[in-house]
Amino acid sequence: MPLLDLQKLTAGLSRTWAGFLRDWDRSLRTGNYPATTRYNYLLAAAQLGRYLGEHSPDPDAEDAADDPCVVTRAHVEAFQAWMIDTRSASTALNKHKGLQQFFKWLLVDEQAIDRSPMERVRQPKTLRKLIPVMRDEDTGKLLDACRGKGFANMRDEALIRLYCNTGARLSEVGNLLVADVDLNTESVHFHGKGAKDRRVRFGPKTARALSRYLRARDKHKGAALPQLWLAERGGAPLTPNGIKILLKRLGKAAGVPDVHAHRWRHNFAHEWKRAGGDTGDLMLLLGWASDDMPRTWWAAVEPYPQ
């Protein structure tokens, strides 16, 4: 999870821009928005402010770089096009969503503007890539790559089995606390998006892997830490980003390309549908709030070859 450093985020912005962003962050914290969401929203607004001051070709961008209340639709469209050219359409789409929230806050909460400049700005179109499911044989290869009695071996097996067995998000597994795991009921307490918590059961193989890891963890230098996952050396926790890098490294060692946690999540949904499982139950297990999510995910899955 990114550390939210407002001073760093607002560096180079005018006093007015920086003040609005500090107030917006306060409002987001009051609304109990997760730190990752707050960071992404604030980053989008800060990047627009810096673009207006450093890159915009518009002759009136100087005023907008000083005060977000004078940003126009043309300014946002130019920023969006610049994001597509210098980053990607998907990045531009993320910025678009963040700016929608920022100017909605200026309009509704602060009443600092009469009309949002986002009102008629189109969302960037992005290509939908089919995501290959994680085959059982590929998961097996990854488990073979981390066999052993060392601390890292037991930790990595527990991680892989938990992702595969629950279909949870990278951050949900990565941010678990020791207290979230209940081996008596073979279940785990996930802290999902939007402060939506849920408890999910896991199978006996995952339970055994977690039990072995926890015994090894008790002897680790960082055993007193509340975080479940620990780095192999030192007394520091293993962050979700560290897990992301770890999975890539394991994939390379096992000869499995493009390993990431969301492939197991897609696989979980895919297998659930193939088995004729109830869609409502799947939504509860995966922490989905919208009925559109299952259809969207199944449409994005690259199925097994016949």
Disulfide bonds with the S-S distance in Angstrom:
none
